Amino acid sequence: MTTRRRPGRSPPDSVHAIERAWYQGAAWIQLLTPLEWLYRFIVVRRRRAFLAGQGARYRAPVPVLIVGNITVGGTGKTPLVAWLVEALRDAGFRPGVVSRGYGGQAPSYPWVVYSDTPPTLAGDEPVLLVQRTGCPLVVDPDRGRAVRRLLTESDCDVVISDDGLQHYQLDRDIEIVVIDGMRGLGNGRCLPVGPLREPADRLRQVDLIVTNGETSTVFPRAAHAMTLEPGALQPVSAATHGAAPAAGPVHAVAGIGNPGRFFATLRNLGYAVIEHAFPDHHAFQAGDLVFGDGLPVVMTEKDAVKCRELDIGKLWYLPVNATFRDGFAQSLVNLLERARLQLNNPLENQRAG
């Protein structure tokens, strides 16, 4: 299908230029190498301090599982966290989730999130997770404080931290890194010369690597391929009536880290996509979604949670579900069982603390 673009409140051209340099190559980005050296020095020193046991950090009485990434931009963490909640329930665990709550501004922290919590308070991703899974969830920039509140509000026996790989004030038992299979690690350089938050060798230290989609990139350890399976289009609000469009032209709206993946998914489903890319976590207004031609508007589920109160017809969202075809679930359960045994062993607790 032919792709057309119409202007939205897209990220600045400078952002696109930097991303192209990271993933497609550009000589000018090398001018920023001294800043990369400084950045690497800081992040490596923070990591070493954590491994040496330096600095105050919170050790939860239950296993803590971190889901994060080492690259800037969307990699598919939120669908994975939703999958983890359901998979752990199926395995007999009682999972809860903590998050920074990026994009939200709660009156105070820690803040307990419910299905009807406005995304302006908690952020779009936490609200989506609660609506999708019904899991107990607390947001707080201080992840340790969020975990303490979560444990008082629920009977969860395992905590999933949505993001927070580099938040070393929270001790952790399992680290899962999610990588965009299509874009990989880009040029393999750290910010600002490349997209990496930490050097690529950090992948040797995590417990599990998940790639969002198949990849030809070779990582320091074996990776599990995650596939995002699209579901049927769903109405964003009661203002949308009638049958969902099965094909043809649609306005595709995405305020996520990697909108190109969403647009490609719609094209693969048979839609003629008119692209509208917005900044990640964009706060949508009605004017962003009215294009004056009567065509349906399709958005991501993460964007939809911020648009349910908008009185706009022909507004749909595309849910996606993470799936795995290998033994990822069993590998995760084995790691959690081992972590639980270590937490119940005083000698292991003394070593970890």
Stockholm file with secondary structure:
# STOCKHOLM 1.0

chainA/1-353         MTTRRRPGRSPPDSVHAIERAWYQGAAWIQLLTPLEWLYRFIVVRRRRAFLAGQGARYRAPVPVLIVGNITVGGTGKTPLVAWLVEALRDAGFRPGVVSRGYGGQAPSYPWVVYSDTPPTLAGDEPVLLVQRTGCPLVVDPDRGRAVRRLLTESDCDVVISDDGLQHYQLDRDIEIVVIDGMRGLGNGRCLPVGPLREPADRLRQVDLIVTNGETSTVFPRAAHAMTLEPGALQPVSAATHGAAPAAGPVHAVAGIGNPGRFFATLRNLGYAVIEHAFPDHHAFQAGDLVFGDGLPVVMTEKDAVKCRELDIGKLWYLPVNATFRDGFAQSLVNLLERARLQLNNPLENQRAG
#=GR chainA/1-353 SS CCCEECCCSCCCHHHHHHHHHHHHCCGGGGGGHHHHHHHHHHHHHHHHHHHTTCSCCBCCSSCEEEEECSBSSCCSHHHHHHHHHHHHHHTTCCEEEEECCTTCCCSSSSEEECTTCCHHHHCHHHHHHHHHHCCCEEECSSHHHHHHHHHHHCCCSEEEEESCTTCTTBCCSEEEEEEETTTTTTTSCBTTTSSBSSCGGGGGTSSEEEEESCCCCCCSSCEEEEEEEECCCEESSTTCCSCCCCSEEEEEEECSSCHHHHHHHHHHTTEEEEEEECCTTCCCCGGGTCCSSCCCEEEEHHHHTTTTTSCCSSEEEECEEEEESSSHHHHHHHHHHHHHHHHTCHHHHHHHC
#=GC SS_cons         CCCEECCCSCCCHHHHHHHHHHHHCCGGGGGGHHHHHHHHHHHHHHHHHHHTTCSCCBCCSSCEEEEECSBSSCCSHHHHHHHHHHHHHHTTCCEEEEECCTTCCCSSSSEEECTTCCHHHHCHHHHHHHHHHCCCEEECSSHHHHHHHHHHHCCCSEEEEESCTTCTTBCCSEEEEEEETTTTTTTSCBTTTSSBSSCGGGGGTSSEEEEESCCCCCCSSCEEEEEEEECCCEESSTTCCSCCCCSEEEEEEECSSCHHHHHHHHHHTTEEEEEEECCTTCCCCGGGTCCSSCCCEEEEHHHHTTTTTSCCSSEEEECEEEEESSSHHHHHHHHHHHHHHHHTCHHHHHHHC
//
